[in-house]
Amino acid sequence: MGANNSSAWHQTNALSVPMKNQVIRFHSSATWQLHFDSLKETNKLIVIDFTASWCGPCRHMEPVINEFAAKYTDVEFIKIDVDELADVAQEYGVQAMPTFVLIKQGKIVDKLVGADKDGLQKKIEINRA
């Protein structure tokens, strides 16, 4: 019985560790580029949320992105502030917020402009396969 209690204790503690798949924020273009380069060879879908602190619709989508990150553990969710990393936003042609860019193997496979939860979910489901 002691072994079972020990096992249950370890499982309970494992649940208190932060979830592996969270939304990753980048504050440096160089760090973003290194991370992006490391994912180019994988078949993993990357969803970049281009956002701004002053953007109301962006704030509205924040819990949605967190929910999707928990649900779609095979997808990587990244948040980039357009004011902080303007060069990255410009590279992806971001002109309005929020803009969601979906990337696979280093190439843009889809894009969504606006706070459209259902539209984003459909694009994720189509492109993650």
N, CA, C and O atoms as a MOPAC input file, in Angstrom:
PM7 MOZYME 1SCF
protein

 N      0.81000 1    -1.20400 1     0.00000 1
 C      0.00000 1     0.00000 1     0.00000 1
 C      0.84800 1     1.26100 1     0.00000 1
 O      0.49200 1     2.26700 1    -0.61400 1
 N      1.98100 1     1.19100 1     0.70000 1
 C      2.86300 1     2.35100 1     0.76600 1
 C      3.32300 1     2.78200 1    -0.61000 1
 O      3.45400 1     3.97900 1    -0.86400 1
 N      3.57500 1     1.83400 1    -1.51200 1
 C      4.02800 1     2.14700 1    -2.86800 1
 C      2.93200 1     2.88700 1    -3.63800 1
 O      3.22100 1     3.81600 1    -4.39200 1
 N      1.69100 1     2.48000 1    -3.45100 1
 C      0.59000 1     3.14400 1    -4.13500 1
 C      0.43800 1     4.58500 1    -3.66900 1
 O      0.21100 1     5.48300 1    -4.48000 1
 N      0.56100 1     4.80700 1    -2.37000 1
 C      0.46700 1     6.17000 1    -1.84800 1
 C      1.58400 1     7.02900 1    -2.41300 1
 O      1.35700 1     8.18400 1    -2.77200 1
 N      2.78500 1     6.47900 1    -2.49400 1
 C      3.93300 1     7.20700 1    -3.02900 1
 C      3.68500 1     7.57500 1    -4.49600 1
 O      3.95400 1     8.69900 1    -4.92000 1
 N      3.17100 1     6.61200 1    -5.25800 1
 C      2.88700 1     6.84200 1    -6.67500 1
 C      1.84100 1     7.94700 1    -6.84000 1
 O      1.99000 1     8.82800 1    -7.68700 1
 N      0.78800 1     7.89500 1    -6.03100 1
 C     -0.25900 1     8.91500 1    -6.10600 1
 C      0.30400 1    10.28600 1    -5.74500 1
 O     -0.07700 1    11.29700 1    -6.33400 1
 N      1.21400 1    10.31100 1    -4.77000 1
 C      1.83100 1    11.57900 1    -4.37500 1
 C      2.62400 1    12.17900 1    -5.52900 1
 O      2.55500 1    13.38300 1    -5.77400 1
 N      3.38000 1    11.33700 1    -6.24300 1
 C      4.17400 1    11.83600 1    -7.37500 1
 C      3.27200 1    12.35200 1    -8.49200 1
 O      3.57600 1    13.36700 1    -9.11900 1
 N      2.16200 1    11.65700 1    -8.74200 1
 C      1.25100 1    12.09600 1    -9.79600 1
 C      0.62700 1    13.43800 1    -9.43800 1
 O      0.49700 1    14.31300 1   -10.29300 1
 N      0.24700 1    13.59900 1    -8.19300 1
 C     -0.35100 1    14.85700 1    -7.75100 1
 C      0.64600 1    15.99600 1    -7.90400 1
 O      0.28900 1    17.07500 1    -8.37700 1
 N      1.88500 1    15.76600 1    -7.50900 1
 C      2.90000 1    16.81400 1    -7.63200 1
 C      3.20300 1    17.14800 1    -9.08300 1
 O      3.47100 1    18.30400 1    -9.41200 1
 N      3.16300 1    16.15400 1    -9.94400 1
 C      3.42300 1    16.39700 1   -11.36600 1
 C      2.38500 1    17.36800 1   -11.93100 1
 O      2.69600 1    18.15500 1   -12.82600 1
 N      1.15900 1    17.31800 1   -11.41700 1
 C      0.11000 1    18.19300 1   -11.92200 1
 C      0.33900 1    19.65500 1   -11.52600 1
 O     -0.18800 1    20.56100 1   -12.17200 1
 N      1.11600 1    19.88600 1   -10.47600 1
 C      1.34700 1    21.25900 1   -10.04200 1
 C      2.43900 1    21.94900 1   -10.86000 1
 O      2.62000 1    23.16200 1   -10.76000 1
 N      3.16800 1    21.17200 1   -11.66900 1
 C      4.19400 1    21.75300 1   -12.54000 1
 C      3.47200 1    22.50900 1   -13.65200 1
 O      2.46500 1    22.02200 1   -14.16500 1
 N      3.96500 1    23.69400 1   -14.03900 1
 C      3.29500 1    24.44700 1   -15.10400 1
 C      3.18900 1    23.61100 1   -16.38900 1
 O      4.07500 1    22.81600 1   -16.70100 1
 N      2.10100 1    23.80600 1   -17.11600 1
 C      1.90300 1    23.06300 1   -18.35700 1
 C      3.03600 1    23.37500 1   -19.32300 1
 O      3.49500 1    24.51300 1   -19.41800 1
 N      3.47700 1    22.34800 1   -20.03600 1
 C      4.58200 1    22.51500 1   -20.98000 1
 C      4.15900 1    23.43300 1   -22.12100 1
 O      4.93800 1    24.27100 1   -22.57500 1
 N      2.92000 1    23.26900 1   -22.58200 1
 C      2.50800 1    24.01500 1   -23.76000 1
 C      1.78900 1    25.30500 1   -23.36400 1
 O      0.57100 1    25.32900 1   -23.18200 1
 N      2.55400 1    26.34300 1   -23.24200 1
 C      1.99400 1    27.64600 1   -22.93700 1
 C      2.26400 1    28.56000 1   -24.12200 1
 O      2.96400 1    28.17700 1   -25.05900 1
 N      1.72000 1    29.74800 1   -24.08300 1
 C      1.97400 1    30.72400 1   -25.12400 1
 C      3.35900 1    31.32000 1   -24.85500 1
 O      3.64400 1    31.79500 1   -23.75600 1
 N      4.20300 1    31.28500 1   -25.87600 1
 C      5.57700 1    31.78500 1   -25.73300 1
 C      5.61000 1    33.23600 1   -26.22000 1
 O      5.11100 1    33.55500 1   -27.29900 1
 N      6.20000 1    34.09600 1   -25.41100 1
 C      6.33500 1    35.51400 1   -25.77600 1
 C      7.78600 1    35.80000 1   -26.12300 1
 O      8.69900 1    35.32200 1   -25.45000 1
 N      7.99300 1    36.56800 1   -27.15900 1
 C      9.34800 1    36.95700 1   -27.54800 1
 C      9.50600 1    38.45800 1   -27.38800 1
 O      8.62200 1    39.23600 1   -27.74800 1
 N     10.65100 1    38.84900 1   -26.83900 1
 C     10.93400 1    40.26800 1   -26.60600 1
 C     12.17500 1    40.71400 1   -27.36900 1
 O     12.62200 1    41.85200 1   -27.23100 1
 N     12.72900 1    39.80900 1   -28.17600 1
 C     13.92500 1    40.11800 1   -28.95800 1
 C     13.78300 1    39.47500 1   -30.32800 1
 O     13.43900 1    38.29800 1   -30.43400 1
 N     14.04700 1    40.24200 1   -31.36900 1
 C     13.96100 1    39.72000 1   -32.73600 1
 C     14.96400 1    38.59800 1   -32.95200 1
 O     14.66800 1    37.62300 1   -33.64300 1
 N     16.14500 1    38.73100 1   -32.36700 1
 C     17.18800 1    37.70700 1   -32.51800 1
 C     16.74500 1    36.39100 1   -31.87500 1
 O     16.93500 1    35.32100 1   -32.45400 1
 N     16.15900 1    36.46900 1   -30.68300 1
 C     15.67800 1    35.26700 1   -29.99200 1
 C     14.55300 1    34.62900 1   -30.79800 1
 O     14.50700 1    33.40700 1   -30.94500 1
 N     13.65100 1    35.44700 1   -31.31800 1
 C     12.55400 1    34.93900 1   -32.14700 1
 C     13.13700 1    34.21400 1   -33.35900 1
 O     12.70000 1    33.10900 1   -33.67900 1
 N     14.10900 1    34.81300 1   -34.03500 1
 C     14.68000 1    34.22800 1   -35.24900 1
 C     15.33900 1    32.88300 1   -34.95300 1
 O     15.19500 1    31.93900 1   -35.73000 1
 N     16.05500 1    32.79000 1   -33.84600 1
 C     16.67800 1    31.51800 1   -33.45400 1
 C     15.61100 1    30.44800 1   -33.22600 1
 O     15.75300 1    29.31400 1   -33.68300 1
 N     14.55800 1    30.80900 1   -32.52800 1
 C     13.47300 1    29.86600 1   -32.24500 1
 C     12.79000 1    29.44200 1   -33.54900 1
 O     12.55100 1    28.25500 1   -33.77500 1
 N     12.48200 1    30.41300 1   -34.39600 1
 C     11.84000 1    30.13600 1   -35.68500 1
 C     12.70200 1    29.18600 1   -36.51000 1
 O     12.19300 1    28.21400 1   -37.06700 1
 N     13.99600 1    29.45900 1   -36.59000 1
 C     14.91500 1    28.60800 1   -37.35900 1
 C     14.92400 1    27.17900 1   -36.82600 1
 O     15.03900 1    26.22700 1   -37.59800 1
 N     14.80200 1    27.02700 1   -35.50900 1
 C     14.81900 1    25.68600 1   -34.90300 1
 C     13.55800 1    24.89700 1   -35.24000 1
 O     13.56700 1    23.66800 1   -35.16900 1
 N     12.47500 1    25.57900 1   -35.60500 1
 C     11.21000 1    24.90300 1   -35.90400 1
 C     10.97800 1    24.67600 1   -37.40100 1
 O     10.04600 1    23.96500 1   -37.78000 1
 N     11.81400 1    25.27100 1   -38.24800 1
 C     11.61700 1    25.17500 1   -39.70100 1
 C     11.59700 1    23.74100 1   -40.20600 1
 O     10.85600 1    23.41200 1   -41.13200 1
 N     12.40600 1    22.89700 1   -39.60100 1
 C     12.53400 1    21.51700 1   -40.07600 1
 C     11.44500 1    20.59800 1   -39.53400 1
 O     11.32200 1    19.45800 1   -39.98200 1
 N     10.66100 1    21.07200 1   -38.58400 1
 C      9.61400 1    20.23000 1   -38.01000 1
 C      8.31700 1    20.43000 1   -38.79100 1
 O      8.17800 1    21.38600 1   -39.55300 1
 N      7.38800 1    19.52900 1   -38.59200 1
 C      6.09000 1    19.63300 1   -39.24100 1
 C      5.06200 1    20.26600 1   -38.29500 1
 O      3.85800 1    20.21900 1   -38.54600 1
 N      5.55900 1    20.85600 1   -37.21000 1
 C      4.69600 1    21.43700 1   -36.18500 1
 C      4.08200 1    22.74600 1   -36.68700 1
 O      4.75900 1    23.57800 1   -37.29100 1
 N      2.78500 1    22.90400 1   -36.42200 1
 C      2.10900 1    24.15000 1   -36.76200 1
 C      2.45900 1    25.19900 1   -35.71400 1
 O      2.41200 1    24.93600 1   -34.51300 1
 N      2.80700 1    26.38200 1   -36.18400 1
 C      3.10500 1    27.51400 1   -35.30700 1
 C      2.02900 1    28.56600 1   -35.55600 1
 O      1.75600 1    28.92100 1   -36.70200 1
 N      1.42200 1    29.06200 1   -34.48800 1
 C      0.43700 1    30.13600 1   -34.58900 1
 C      1.03900 1    31.35500 1   -33.89600 1
 O      1.25800 1    31.34800 1   -32.68400 1
 N      1.30600 1    32.40600 1   -34.68200 1
 C      1.84200 1    33.64500 1   -34.11000 1
 C      0.69400 1    34.62300 1   -33.93900 1
 O     -0.02800 1    34.93400 1   -34.88600 1
 N      0.54200 1    35.09800 1   -32.71800 1
 C     -0.46600 1    36.10300 1   -32.38500 1
 C      0.24700 1    37.44400 1   -32.34000 1
 O      0.95000 1    37.74700 1   -31.37600 1
 N      0.06600 1    38.25000 1   -33.38600 1
 C      0.62700 1    39.60200 1   -33.40300 1
 C     -0.37200 1    40.50000 1   -32.67700 1
 O     -1.53200 1    40.61200 1   -33.07600 1
 N      0.09200 1    41.12600 1   -31.62000 1
 C     -0.78300 1    41.83600 1   -30.69900 1
 C     -0.16500 1    43.17600 1   -30.29600 1
 O      0.96400 1    43.49100 1   -30.67200 1
 N     -0.91300 1    43.94800 1   -29.53600 1
 C     -0.41200 1    45.20300 1   -28.96800 1
 C     -1.10200 1    45.41700 1   -27.62200 1
 O     -2.27500 1    45.08100 1   -27.45400 1
 N     -0.37400 1    45.97100 1   -26.68000 1
 C     -0.91500 1    46.15100 1   -25.32600 1
 C     -2.14700 1    47.06100 1   -25.31200 1
 O     -3.01700 1    46.90300 1   -24.45500 1
 N     -2.23000 1    48.00500 1   -26.24200 1
 C     -3.32100 1    48.96800 1   -26.27800 1
 C     -4.53100 1    48.47200 1   -27.08500 1
 O     -5.52800 1    49.18600 1   -27.20000 1
 N     -4.45200 1    47.26000 1   -27.64100 1
 C     -5.47400 1    46.74400 1   -28.55400 1
 C     -6.55300 1    45.96500 1   -27.79700 1
 O     -6.27900 1    44.89400 1   -27.25600 1
 N     -7.78000 1    46.50100 1   -27.75600 1
 C     -8.90000 1    45.85200 1   -27.07500 1
 C     -9.22400 1    44.46500 1   -27.60700 1
 O     -9.32300 1    43.52200 1   -26.82200 1
 N     -9.39500 1    44.30900 1   -28.94400 1
 C     -9.66700 1    42.97800 1   -29.48000 1
 C     -8.55200 1    41.96600 1   -29.16400 1
 O     -8.82100 1    40.77400 1   -29.01400 1
 N     -7.30800 1    42.44000 1   -29.06600 1
 C     -6.18600 1    41.56000 1   -28.70600 1
 C     -6.36900 1    41.03700 1   -27.28300 1
 O     -6.17000 1    39.85200 1   -27.01500 1
 N     -6.74900 1    41.93600 1   -26.37800 1
 C     -6.98800 1    41.52800 1   -24.98500 1
 C     -8.15300 1    40.54400 1   -24.90900 1
 O     -8.14000 1    39.61900 1   -24.09600 1
 N     -9.16100 1    40.74800 1   -25.76100 1
 C    -10.31500 1    39.85100 1   -25.82400 1
 C     -9.88000 1    38.44200 1   -26.25300 1
 O    -10.44900 1    37.45300 1   -25.79100 1
 N     -8.87700 1    38.34800 1   -27.13000 1
 C     -8.43100 1    37.05200 1   -27.65300 1
 C     -7.42400 1    36.34400 1   -26.74500 1
 O     -7.15900 1    35.15500 1   -26.92500 1
 N     -6.86400 1    37.06400 1   -25.77600 1
 C     -5.82900 1    36.45600 1   -24.92800 1
 C     -6.29200 1    35.16400 1   -24.23700 1
 O     -5.58600 1    34.15800 1   -24.32000 1
 N     -7.46300 1    35.15200 1   -23.55100 1
 C     -7.89400 1    33.89200 1   -22.93500 1
 C     -8.18700 1    32.80500 1   -23.97800 1
 O     -8.04100 1    31.61800 1   -23.68800 1
 N     -8.59300 1    33.19600 1   -25.17100 1
 C     -8.86200 1    32.24400 1   -26.24800 1
 C     -7.56600 1    31.55700 1   -26.66500 1
 O     -7.52800 1    30.33900 1   -26.83700 1
 N     -6.51200 1    32.34200 1   -26.82300 1
 C     -5.20900 1    31.78700 1   -27.21300 1
 C     -4.70000 1    30.84400 1   -26.12300 1
 O     -4.17300 1    29.77300 1   -26.42300 1
 N     -4.85700 1    31.23800 1   -24.87300 1
 C     -4.43700 1    30.37400 1   -23.75700 1
 C     -5.23000 1    29.06100 1   -23.77000 1
 O     -4.67600 1    27.98700 1   -23.53700 1
 N     -6.52700 1    29.16500 1   -24.04500 1
 C     -7.38600 1    27.97700 1   -24.12900 1
 C     -6.93100 1    27.06100 1   -25.27600 1
 O     -6.83500 1    25.84600 1   -25.10400 1
 N     -6.65300 1    27.65300 1   -26.44100 1
 C     -6.20400 1    26.87000 1   -27.59600 1
 C     -4.84700 1    26.22400 1   -27.31600 1
 O     -4.60900 1    25.08900 1   -27.73000 1
 N     -3.95900 1    26.92900 1   -26.62200 1
 C     -2.63100 1    26.38300 1   -26.30400 1
 C     -2.75800 1    25.15100 1   -25.41000 1
 O     -1.99300 1    24.19600 1   -25.54400 1
 N     -3.72900 1    25.17800 1   -24.49800 1
 C     -3.96700 1    24.02400 1   -23.62000 1
 C     -4.63100 1    22.88300 1   -24.39400 1
 O     -4.35500 1    21.71200 1   -24.13200 1
 N     -5.50000 1    23.22100 1   -25.33900 1
 C     -6.24600 1    22.20700 1   -26.10100 1
 C     -5.41000 1    21.56500 1   -27.20700 1
 O     -5.41300 1    20.34400 1   -27.36700 1
 N     -4.69700 1    22.39200 1   -27.96600 1
 C     -3.91700 1    21.89400 1   -29.10400 1
 C     -2.44500 1    21.80000 1   -28.69800 1
 O     -1.63700 1    22.66400 1   -29.03900 1
 N     -2.11700 1    20.74100 1   -27.96600 1
 C     -0.75700 1    20.61400 1   -27.42700 1
 C      0.27300 1    20.29300 1   -28.51200 1
 O      1.47500 1    20.36800 1   -28.26000 1
 N     -0.18600 1    19.93800 1   -29.71200 1
 C      0.72900 1    19.66500 1   -30.82000 1
 C      1.03500 1    20.92800 1   -31.63200 1
 O      1.78500 1    20.87600 1   -32.60700 1
 N      0.45700 1    22.05300 1   -31.23100 1
 C      0.64100 1    23.33100 1   -31.91900 1
 C      1.41500 1    24.26900 1   -30.99200 1
 O      1.20200 1    24.27100 1   -29.78000 1
 N      2.30800 1    25.05900 1   -31.57100 1
 C      3.05200 1    26.03100 1   -30.77300 1
 C      2.43000 1    27.41000 1   -30.95000 1
 O      2.25900 1    27.88300 1   -32.07400 1
 N      2.09400 1    28.04900 1   -29.83600 1
 C      1.47400 1    29.37400 1   -29.85400 1
 C      2.49700 1    30.40800 1   -29.40000 1
 O      3.13700 1    30.26200 1   -28.35800 1
 N      2.63300 1    31.45000 1   -30.20400 1
 C      3.62300 1    32.49000 1   -29.94700 1
 C      2.92500 1    33.83500 1   -29.97300 1
 O      2.07100 1    34.09200 1   -30.82100 1
 N      3.30100 1    34.69700 1   -29.02600 1
 C      2.72800 1    36.04000 1   -28.95600 1
 C      3.85600 1    37.04600 1   -29.21100 1
 O      4.89900 1    37.01200 1   -28.55800 1
 N      3.62100 1    37.93800 1   -30.17300 1
 C      4.59800 1    38.97500 1   -30.48800 1
 C      3.90400 1    40.32800 1   -30.44400 1
 O      2.91900 1    40.55800 1   -31.14600 1
 N      4.43100 1    41.22200 1   -29.60600 1
 C      3.91500 1    42.59000 1   -29.49900 1
 C      4.47500 1    43.40200 1   -30.66700 1
 O      5.69100 1    43.50600 1   -30.82700 1
 N      3.58500 1    43.97700 1   -31.48500 1
 C      4.01300 1    44.69100 1   -32.69200 1
 C      4.80700 1    45.96100 1   -32.38000 1
 O      5.61300 1    46.40800 1   -33.19600 1
 N      4.57900 1    46.53200 1   -31.21400 1
 C      5.33400 1    47.73100 1   -30.84100 1
 C      6.74200 1    47.35200 1   -30.37900 1
 O      7.69600 1    48.10500 1   -30.57600 1
 N      6.85500 1    46.18000 1   -29.76500 1
 C      8.13500 1    45.71900 1   -29.24700 1
 C      9.02300 1    45.14000 1   -30.36100 1
 O     10.22500 1    45.40100 1   -30.40500 1
 N      8.41700 1    44.35500 1   -31.25600 1
 C      9.15900 1    43.72100 1   -32.35200 1
 C      8.56500 1    44.15200 1   -33.69000 1
 O      8.05200 1    43.33700 1   -34.45600 1
 N      8.64900 1    45.44800 1   -33.94500 1
 C      8.06300 1    46.02000 1   -35.16400 1
 C      8.66100 1    45.40500 1   -36.42100 1
 O      7.96200 1    45.24200 1   -37.42100 1
 N      9.94400 1    45.06200 1   -36.38500 1
 C     10.59600 1    44.47900 1   -37.56400 1
 C      9.99400 1    43.11300 1   -37.91300 1
 O      9.83500 1    42.78300 1   -39.08800 1
 N      9.66500 1    42.32800 1   -36.89700 1
 C      9.06100 1    41.01200 1   -37.13400 1
 C      7.64400 1    41.19500 1   -37.68200 1
 O      7.24800 1    40.50800 1   -38.62500 1
 N      6.88800 1    42.11200 1   -37.09700 1
 C      5.52800 1    42.38900 1   -37.57700 1
 C      5.57200 1    42.85000 1   -39.03300 1
 O      4.73600 1    42.44400 1   -39.84100 1
 N      6.53900 1    43.68900 1   -39.36300 1
 C      6.66800 1    44.19600 1   -40.72800 1
 C      7.02700 1    43.05600 1   -41.68800 1
 O      6.52000 1    42.99400 1   -42.80800 1
 N      7.89800 1    42.16800 1   -41.24000 1
 C      8.31300 1    41.02500 1   -42.05200 1
 C      7.10500 1    40.17000 1   -42.45600 1
 O      7.08400 1    39.59900 1   -43.54700 1
 N      6.10300 1    40.08300 1   -41.57600 1
 C      4.90700 1    39.27500 1   -41.84600 1
 C      3.74300 1    40.11300 1   -42.37600 1
 O      2.62800 1    39.60700 1   -42.50400 1
 N      3.98700 1    41.36800 1   -42.68000 1
 C      2.96700 1    42.21200 1   -43.28400 1
 C      1.79200 1    42.52200 1   -42.38200 1
 O      0.67000 1    42.69200 1   -42.86000 1
 N      2.03400 1    42.59800 1   -41.08300 1
 C      0.96000 1    42.87400 1   -40.13000 1
 C      0.57100 1    44.34200 1   -40.21600 1
 O      1.41000 1    45.23100 1   -40.07300 1
 N     -0.72700 1    44.58400 1   -40.45500 1
 C     -1.21700 1    45.95400 1   -40.56800 1
 C     -2.34800 1    46.25300 1   -39.60800 1
 O     -2.70700 1    47.41500 1   -39.41700 1
 N     -2.91700 1    45.22000 1   -38.99800 1
 C     -4.01500 1    45.38500 1   -38.04300 1
 C     -3.85700 1    44.33300 1   -36.95700 1
 O     -3.24600 1    43.28600 1   -37.17000 1
 N     -4.41900 1    44.62600 1   -35.78800 1
 C     -4.32700 1    43.68800 1   -34.68300 1
 C     -5.72100 1    43.29900 1   -34.20800 1
 O     -6.64800 1    44.10700 1   -34.25300 1
 N     -5.86400 1    42.05200 1   -33.75000 1
 C     -4.81900 1    41.03100 1   -33.81000 1
 C     -4.70600 1    40.42400 1   -35.20900 1
 O     -5.68500 1    40.36200 1   -35.95300 1
 N     -3.50900 1    39.98400 1   -35.55000 1
 C     -3.27200 1    39.20700 1   -36.76300 1
 C     -2.66700 1    37.88800 1   -36.32400 1
 O     -1.72400 1    37.85800 1   -35.53300 1
 N     -3.20800 1    36.81000 1   -36.83400 1
 C     -2.70400 1    35.47000 1   -36.52800 1
 C     -2.09100 1    34.89900 1   -37.79900 1
 O     -2.75300 1    34.79300 1   -38.83200 1
 N     -0.81900 1    34.53300 1   -37.70800 1
 C     -0.11700 1    33.95100 1   -38.84200 1
 C      0.18400 1    32.49700 1   -38.49300 1
 O      0.78200 1    32.20500 1   -37.45700 1
 N     -0.23900 1    31.59000 1   -39.37700 1
 C     -0.01900 1    30.15900 1   -39.16800 1
 C      1.11400 1    29.71300 1   -40.08100 1
 O      1.07600 1    29.93200 1   -41.29100 1
 N      2.12000 1    29.08500 1   -39.48600 1
 C      3.33900 1    28.70600 1   -40.20200 1
 C      3.59600 1    27.21800 1   -40.01000 1
 O      3.38800 1    26.66500 1   -38.93000 1
 N      4.05300 1    26.58900 1   -41.08400 1
 C      4.45100 1    25.18900 1   -41.01800 1
 C      5.70400 1    25.04100 1   -41.87600 1
 O      5.73500 1    25.50900 1   -43.01400 1
 N      6.72400 1    24.40300 1   -41.34400 1
 C      7.99600 1    24.18300 1   -42.04100 1
 C      8.55600 1    25.49200 1   -42.59900 1
 O      9.08100 1    25.53200 1   -43.71200 1
 N      8.43800 1    26.55100 1   -41.81700 1
 C      9.02100 1    27.83500 1   -42.19300 1
 C      8.21200 1    28.64800 1   -43.18300 1
 O      8.63000 1    29.74200 1   -43.56300 1
 N      7.06200 1    28.14200 1   -43.61300 1
 C      6.25200 1    28.84900 1   -44.61400 1
 C      4.87600 1    29.20200 1   -44.04800 1
 O      4.28800 1    28.44300 1   -43.27700 1
 N      4.37800 1    30.38200 1   -44.45300 1
 C      3.04100 1    30.79700 1   -44.03000 1
 C      2.02300 1    29.91800 1   -44.75500 1
 O      2.01900 1    29.84000 1   -45.98300 1
 N      1.15700 1    29.25500 1   -43.97600 1
 C      0.12000 1    28.40000 1   -44.56500 1
 C     -1.26500 1    29.03200 1   -44.46600 1
 O     -2.18600 1    28.64000 1   -45.18300 1
 N     -1.41000 1    30.02100 1   -43.56600 1
 C     -2.70600 1    30.68100 1   -43.41600 1
 C     -2.52900 1    31.93700 1   -42.57500 1
 O     -1.51100 1    32.12200 1   -41.90700 1
 N     -3.54100 1    32.79400 1   -42.62200 1
 C     -3.49100 1    34.05800 1   -41.88800 1
 C     -4.91800 1    34.46600 1   -41.54600 1
 O     -5.84600 1    34.20600 1   -42.31100 1
 N     -5.08700 1    35.10400 1   -40.39500 1
 C     -6.40300 1    35.59900 1   -39.99300 1
 C     -6.21100 1    36.95900 1   -39.33000 1
 O     -5.37900 1    37.11300 1   -38.43600 1
 N     -6.98300 1    37.93300 1   -39.77400 1
 C     -6.93800 1    39.26300 1   -39.17000 1
 C     -8.24400 1    39.48300 1   -38.42900 1
 O     -9.32500 1    39.30900 1   -38.99000 1
 N     -8.13500 1    39.87000 1   -37.15000 1
 C     -9.32400 1    40.14900 1   -36.35700 1
 C     -9.53400 1    39.13600 1   -35.24700 1
 O     -8.94700 1    38.05400 1   -35.25200 1
 N    -10.38100 1    39.50500 1   -34.29500 1
 C    -10.65900 1    38.68100 1   -33.11200 1
 C    -11.77900 1    37.69400 1   -33.42700 1
 O    -12.90400 1    37.84000 1   -32.94900 1
 N    -11.45400 1    36.68500 1   -34.24100 1
 C    -12.43400 1    35.69800 1   -34.69500 1
 C    -12.06100 1    34.32900 1   -34.13700 1
 O    -11.31100 1    33.57900 1   -34.76200 1
 N    -12.59100 1    34.00900 1   -32.95600 1
 C    -12.26700 1    32.75500 1   -32.27200 1
 C    -12.59300 1    31.54400 1   -33.13800 1
 O    -11.74900 1    30.66400 1   -33.31200 1
 N    -13.81300 1    31.48600 1   -33.68500 1
 C    -14.22500 1    30.32900 1   -34.47900 1
 C    -13.39400 1    30.20500 1   -35.75500 1
 O    -13.00600 1    29.10400 1   -36.14600 1
 N    -13.12800 1    31.32300 1   -36.39100 1
 C    -12.32500 1    31.31500 1   -37.61900 1
 C    -10.91200 1    30.81700 1   -37.34800 1
 O    -10.36100 1    30.04000 1   -38.12700 1
 N    -10.32900 1    31.26600 1   -36.24400 1
 C     -8.98200 1    30.84000 1   -35.88800 1
 C     -8.96200 1    29.34900 1   -35.56600 1
 O     -8.05900 1    28.62400 1   -35.98300 1
 N     -9.96400 1    28.90600 1   -34.82400 1
 C    -10.02700 1    27.48500 1   -34.45900 1
 C    -10.11600 1    26.61400 1   -35.71500 1
 O     -9.45600 1    25.57700 1   -35.78900 1
 N    -10.91700 1    27.01600 1   -36.69500 1
 C    -11.04500 1    26.25400 1   -37.94800 1
 C     -9.70100 1    26.19100 1   -38.66700 1
 O     -9.29500 1    25.12900 1   -39.13900 1
 N     -9.01300 1    27.32500 1   -38.74900 1
 C     -7.72000 1    27.36700 1   -39.43700 1
 C     -6.68800 1    26.48500 1   -38.72700 1
 O     -5.88100 1    25.82200 1   -39.37900 1
 N     -6.71900 1    26.47900 1   -37.40400 1
 C     -5.79300 1    25.62900 1   -36.63700 1
 C     -6.08900 1    24.16100 1   -36.92800 1
 O     -5.17800 1    23.37700 1   -37.18900 1
 N     -7.36800 1    23.79800 1   -36.88200 1
 C     -7.73800 1    22.40300 1   -37.09200 1
 C     -7.40500 1    21.92700 1   -38.50400 1
 O     -6.99000 1    20.78200 1   -38.68600 1
 N     -7.57700 1    22.77700 1   -39.48900 1
 C     -7.25300 1    22.41800 1   -40.86900 1
 C     -5.74400 1    22.23100 1   -41.05200 1
 O     -5.30300 1    21.28700 1   -41.70700 1
 N     -4.96200 1    23.13600 1   -40.47000 1
 C     -3.52100 1    23.17000 1   -40.73700 1
 C     -2.65900 1    22.32900 1   -39.81100 1
 O     -1.47900 1    22.12600 1   -40.09700 1
 N     -3.20600 1    21.83900 1   -38.72200 1
 C     -2.36800 1    21.09000 1   -37.78000 1
 C     -2.17300 1    19.64500 1   -38.22200 1
 O     -1.25800 1    18.97300 1   -37.74700 1
 N     -3.01800 1    19.16100 1   -39.12300 1
 C     -2.93500 1    17.75600 1   -39.56700 1
 C     -1.64600 1    17.49400 1   -40.34700 1
 O     -1.41200 1    16.37100 1   -40.79300 1

